[in-house]
Amino acid sequence: MRRRFLIPLGLLAIAWVQELLDQIFFAGQWNLPMGQTQPLWGVLTAPFSHSGLAHLISNSVVFLPLSWLVLTRGTRDYLAVWIAVIVLEVPVALAWPAVSHGLSGVVYGLLGYLLLIGWLEKQILSILLSLVAFWLYGSALFALIPGVSPAGVSWIGHASGFAAGMLAAWGVHRESSTNDVSNG
């Protein structure tokens, strides 16, 4: 069980190595964003690319606690959020005119998952996770509103990540409900 809580540290290490290499060897110009003018594989590299150490630090301090909250439910749930975020980022990358990068899409995916799973399952642990996530990070929901985020911040990336997290919660809940019915 402890090993699964190391997964976010490993993922974060990738982002930190990329950013440190970028800062040391490329003067902050080695970015791996997603967008219309970028290769489609940018949806896989964008979460690990940031526009500087401040950007990476601000994502890191939110990414770890939200990751660990989702991982209290299991690795399957965590993987479901990541897959849903990547899948929903594809249309954003293909259709949205601006490029974007950073872990914030995943962060909003984790938050969306945590906020919805308690409501869907109506079990005490799930509700507590939802309440803790809302208490700690509910103010971040304002960044989902167009025009509220500062210039240069991809509200569409945040919104698609949040929708992906909600989709992951719905999928995980639906699968659990189907398994409960077939096993019961």
C-alpha positions in Angstrom: 0.0 0.0 0.0 2.8 2.4 0.8 4.3 2.0 -2.7 1.3 3.4 -4.4 1.8 6.7 -2.5 5.2 6.9 -4.1 3.7 7.1 -7.6 3.0 10.9 -7.5 6.5 11.5 -6.2 7.9 9.6 -9.3 5.6 11.5 -11.6 6.6 14.8 -10.0 10.3 13.9 -10.3 9.8 13.7 -14.0 8.4 17.2 -14.1 11.2 18.5 -11.8 14.0 16.9 -13.9 12.5 18.3 -17.1 12.3 21.8 -15.5 15.7 21.7 -14.0 17.2 20.6 -17.3 15.2 23.3 -19.1 16.5 26.0 -16.7 20.1 24.9 -16.6 20.7 24.0 -20.3 18.0 25.8 -22.3 17.4 29.0 -20.3 13.7 28.1 -19.8 13.0 27.6 -23.6 12.7 23.8 -23.6 8.9 23.5 -23.3 6.9 20.4 -24.2 3.3 21.9 -24.6 0.2 20.7 -26.3 -1.6 22.7 -28.9 -2.7 23.0 -32.5 0.8 23.8 -33.7 2.4 21.0 -31.6 2.8 17.3 -32.2 -0.2 15.3 -30.8 2.1 13.5 -28.3 2.3 16.9 -26.5 -0.8 15.8 -24.6 1.5 13.2 -22.9 4.4 15.6 -22.3 2.5 18.8 -21.4 1.8 17.7 -17.7 5.6 17.4 -17.1 6.5 20.7 -18.7 6.2 24.1 -16.9 6.9 27.7 -17.6 9.4 28.1 -14.8 10.1 27.0 -11.3 7.3 29.1 -9.8 4.8 27.4 -12.1 6.1 24.0 -11.2 6.2 24.7 -7.4 2.6 26.0 -7.5 1.4 22.8 -9.2 3.5 20.5 -7.1 2.1 21.7 -3.7 -1.4 20.9 -4.9 -0.6 17.9 -7.0 0.8 15.8 -4.2 -2.0 16.1 -1.6 -4.7 15.6 -4.2 -2.9 12.6 -5.6 -2.6 11.1 -2.2 -6.3 11.7 -1.4 -7.2 9.9 -4.7 -4.7 7.1 -3.9 -6.5 6.4 -0.6 -9.1 4.9 -2.8 -6.7 2.9 -5.0 -4.3 2.9 -7.9 -7.1 2.1 -10.3 -8.9 5.4 -9.4 -5.7 7.4 -9.8 -5.0 5.8 -13.2 -8.6 6.5 -14.3 -8.1 10.2 -13.6 -4.8 10.3 -15.5 -6.3 8.5 -18.5 -9.5 10.6 -18.6 -7.4 13.8 -18.4 -5.2 12.7 -21.3 -8.2 11.6 -23.4 -10.0 14.9 -22.9 -6.9 17.0 -23.5 -6.7 15.6 -27.1 -9.7 17.7 -28.4 -8.3 20.7 -26.5 -4.9 20.2 -28.1 -6.5 19.9 -31.6 -9.0 22.7 -31.3 -7.8 25.3 -28.9 -5.6 28.0 -30.5 -3.2 28.5 -27.6 -0.6 26.1 -26.4 -0.5 25.0 -22.7 1.4 22.9 -20.4 1.7 22.0 -16.7 0.3 19.7 -14.1 -2.8 21.9 -13.5 -5.0 19.9 -15.9 -4.2 16.8 -13.8 -4.7 18.7 -10.6 -8.1 19.8 -11.7 -8.8 16.2 -12.7 -7.9 15.0 -9.3 -10.1 17.7 -7.7 -13.1 16.9 -10.0 -12.8 13.2 -9.2 -12.7 13.8 -5.4 -15.6 16.3 -5.4 -17.9 14.0 -7.4 -17.0 10.5 -6.0 -18.5 11.3 -2.6 -21.7 12.4 -4.1 -22.0 9.3 -6.3 -21.1 6.7 -3.7 -22.7 8.3 -0.7 -20.3 6.4 1.6 -18.7 8.0 4.6 -15.0 7.7 3.4 -15.9 9.0 -0.1 -17.9 11.9 1.4 -15.1 12.8 3.8 -12.6 12.8 0.8 -14.9 15.1 -1.1 -15.3 17.4 1.9 -11.6 17.6 2.6 -10.8 18.3 -1.1 -13.5 21.0 -1.2 -12.3 22.5 2.1 -8.6 22.6 1.0 -9.0 23.5 -2.7 -12.6 24.6 -3.3 -11.4 28.2 -4.0 -9.6 26.9 -7.1 -12.9 26.2 -8.7 -13.2 29.9 -9.7 -10.3 29.4 -12.2 -12.8 27.3 -14.2 -14.6 30.4 -15.2 -13.4 32.0 -18.4 -11.9 35.4 -17.7 -11.2 34.8 -14.0 -7.8 33.1 -14.5 -4.9 35.5 -15.2 -3.8 36.1 -18.8 -1.6 33.2 -20.0 -3.4 30.6 -17.7 -5.3 28.0 -19.6 -8.8 28.0 -18.1 -9.8 25.5 -20.8 -7.1 23.1 -19.7 -8.3 23.4 -16.1 -11.9 22.9 -17.2 -11.2 19.9 -19.4 -9.1 18.4 -16.6 -11.9 19.0 -14.1 -14.5 17.4 -16.5 -12.1 14.5 -17.0 -11.9 13.9 -13.2 -15.6 13.9 -13.0 -15.8 11.5 -15.9 -13.3 9.2 -14.1 -15.3 9.3 -10.9 -18.5 8.4 -12.8 -16.7 5.6 -14.6 -15.1 4.2 -11.4 -18.5 4.4 -9.6 -20.3 2.8 -12.5 -17.8 -0.1 -12.7 -18.0 -0.6 -8.9 -21.8 -0.7 -9.1 -21.7 -3.1 -12.0 -19.3 -5.4 -10.1 -21.4 -5.2 -6.9 -24.5 -6.3 -8.8 -22.8 -9.1 -10.7 -21.1 -10.4 -7.5 -24.2 -10.0 -5.3 
